[in-house]
Amino acid sequence: MIDVHISCHADLQALQDRSDGRMFVKLVSLESVRIASDSYALLRNLIERRYWRCPQIDLLSLVASVAVELHKIKHDLFPLLVAQGAELGEGFPKALLLLKNSAFALVRLGKDAKEIVKKCVGSLVEEDGFLGKVEVVGRWVKYNVDEVLKGARKFAWLQSRVPPVLDAIDVLLSTPVYFPDSE
């Protein structure tokens, strides 16, 4: 079995040209969370088509899911909410609920990823690390949406709180991904 260490998305892309029968793919790092969903799709496809093994594929899947939720909040839900919120039409509560669901997803994904990382060899999960920050952003979004849904706050208050969460999302998407050893 051939061992291959992956340190960036380009390393994964280079694997497409390989025809090795049995390969052990060890993820070391990726440039950022932003690329995780593309990296996951590529690696999953390679593993399914060949007899390859990658022990960190579940963790990459969770990081890719975090990336998808962050992108959805930033590029789909906040713009939808702002457009509908300006009119406070009938779709407005639906947009708020979609945003709340994404917040729940971030919190759950952060917790699930922590559980996988805890099982890795020599791994210590830090609460203030990336996974902790994912949970904080999820809780922050959920709290703010709940305040508007309960009528405790006005939509303008939520709008004023959007720029900091978008900044936090950009930071999370730009975070390099380092994979712990797992066996």
QUIJO-V825507 format. One record per residue. N is the residue number from 1. RES is the residue in one letter. SS is DSSP state (a for helix, b for strand, c for the rest). OMEGA is omega in whole degrees, 0 to 359 (NA if undefined). BURIAL is + if it has 24 or more other ideal C-beta (glycine too) atoms within 12 Angstrom, else -. Layout:
# QUIJO-V825507
{{N & RES & SS & OMEGA & BURIAL} {N & RES & SS & OMEGA & BURIAL}}
This chain:
# QUIJO-V825507
{{1 & M & c & 181 & -} {2 & I & b & 176 & -} {3 & D & b & 178 & -} {4 & V & b & 178 & +} {5 & H & b & 183 & -} {6 & I & b & 181 & +} {7 & S & c & 178 & -} {8 & C & c & 181 & -} {9 & H & a & 179 & +} {10 & A & a & 176 & -} {11 & D & a & 177 & +} {12 & L & a & 179 & +} {13 & Q & a & 180 & -} {14 & A & a & 179 & -} {15 & L & a & 181 & +} {16 & Q & c & 182 & -} {17 & D & c & 182 & -} {18 & R & c & 179 & -} {19 & S & c & 179 & -} {20 & D & c & 182 & -} {21 & G & c & 183 & -} {22 & R & b & 183 & -} {23 & M & b & 175 & +} {24 & F & b & 183 & -} {25 & V & b & 179 & +} {26 & K & b & 177 & +} {27 & L & b & 178 & +} {28 & V & c & 181 & +} {29 & S & b & 171 & +} {30 & L & b & 183 & +} {31 & E & c & 182 & -} {32 & S & c & 176 & +} {33 & V & a & 182 & +} {34 & R & a & 184 & +} {35 & I & a & 188 & +} {36 & A & a & 182 & +} {37 & S & a & 176 & +} {38 & D & a & 179 & +} {39 & S & a & 179 & +} {40 & Y & a & 181 & +} {41 & A & a & 180 & -} {42 & L & a & 182 & +} {43 & L & a & 179 & +} {44 & R & a & 179 & -} {45 & N & a & 180 & -} {46 & L & a & 181 & +} {47 & I & a & 182 & +} {48 & E & a & 183 & -} {49 & R & a & 184 & -} {50 & R & c & 179 & +} {51 & Y & b & 182 & -} {52 & W & b & 180 & +} {53 & R & b & 177 & +} {54 & C & c & 184 & +} {55 & P & c & 181 & +} {56 & Q & c & 184 & +} {57 & I & a & 179 & +} {58 & D & a & 178 & +} {59 & L & a & 176 & +} {60 & L & a & 178 & +} {61 & S & a & 179 & +} {62 & L & a & 178 & +} {63 & V & a & 177 & +} {64 & A & a & 178 & +} {65 & S & a & 175 & +} {66 & V & a & 180 & +} {67 & A & a & 180 & +} {68 & V & a & 179 & +} {69 & E & a & 179 & +} {70 & L & a & 177 & +} {71 & H & a & 181 & +} {72 & K & a & 179 & +} {73 & I & a & 185 & +} {74 & K & a & 190 & +} {75 & H & a & 183 & -} {76 & D & a & 190 & -} {77 & L & a & 179 & +} {78 & F & a & 177 & +} {79 & P & a & 177 & -} {80 & L & a & 181 & +} {81 & L & a & 181 & +} {82 & V & a & 180 & +} {83 & A & a & 181 & -} {84 & Q & a & 182 & +} {85 & G & a & 179 & +} {86 & A & a & 179 & -} {87 & E & a & 184 & -} {88 & L & c & 181 & -} {89 & G & c & 185 & -} {90 & E & c & 178 & -} {91 & G & c & 183 & -} {92 & F & a & 178 & +} {93 & P & a & 179 & -} {94 & K & a & 179 & -} {95 & A & a & 177 & +} {96 & L & a & 180 & +} {97 & L & a & 176 & -} {98 & L & a & 178 & +} {99 & L & a & 178 & +} {100 & K & a & 178 & +} {101 & N & a & 177 & -} {102 & S & a & 177 & +} {103 & A & a & 176 & +} {104 & F & a & 181 & +} {105 & A & a & 179 & +} {106 & L & a & 180 & +} {107 & V & a & 181 & +} {108 & R & a & 180 & +} {109 & L & a & 178 & +} {110 & G & a & 179 & +} {111 & K & a & 180 & +} {112 & D & a & 180 & +} {113 & A & a & 178 & +} {114 & K & a & 180 & +} {115 & E & a & 178 & -} {116 & I & a & 182 & +} {117 & V & a & 179 & +} {118 & K & a & 181 & -} {119 & K & c & 182 & -} {120 & C & c & 182 & -} {121 & V & c & 174 & -} {122 & G & c & 184 & -} {123 & S & c & 172 & -} {124 & L & c & 180 & -} {125 & V & c & 179 & +} {126 & E & c & 180 & -} {127 & E & c & 182 & -} {128 & D & c & 178 & -} {129 & G & c & 184 & -} {130 & F & a & 184 & +} {131 & L & a & 176 & +} {132 & G & a & 180 & -} {133 & K & a & 176 & +} {134 & V & a & 179 & +} {135 & E & a & 180 & +} {136 & V & a & 178 & +} {137 & V & a & 178 & +} {138 & G & a & 180 & +} {139 & R & a & 180 & +} {140 & W & a & 180 & +} {141 & V & a & 180 & +} {142 & K & a & 180 & +} {143 & Y & a & 183 & +} {144 & N & a & 178 & +} {145 & V & a & 178 & +} {146 & D & a & 180 & -} {147 & E & a & 179 & -} {148 & V & a & 180 & +} {149 & L & a & 179 & -} {150 & K & c & 182 & -} {151 & G & c & 180 & -} {152 & A & c & 180 & -} {153 & R & c & 178 & -} {154 & K & c & 180 & -} {155 & F & a & 180 & +} {156 & A & a & 177 & -} {157 & W & a & 178 & -} {158 & L & a & 179 & +} {159 & Q & a & 181 & +} {160 & S & a & 182 & -} {161 & R & a & 181 & +} {162 & V & a & 183 & +} {163 & P & a & 178 & -} {164 & P & a & 180 & -} {165 & V & a & 176 & +} {166 & L & a & 175 & +} {167 & D & a & 179 & -} {168 & A & a & 178 & +} {169 & I & a & 178 & +} {170 & D & a & 178 & -} {171 & V & a & 180 & -} {172 & L & a & 180 & +} {173 & L & a & 181 & +} {174 & S & a & 183 & -} {175 & T & c & 173 & +} {176 & P & c & 181 & -} {177 & V & b & 176 & +} {178 & Y & b & 184 & +} {179 & F & c & 176 & +} {180 & P & c & 176 & +} {181 & D & c & 175 & -} {182 & S & c & 179 & -} {183 & E & c & NA & -}}
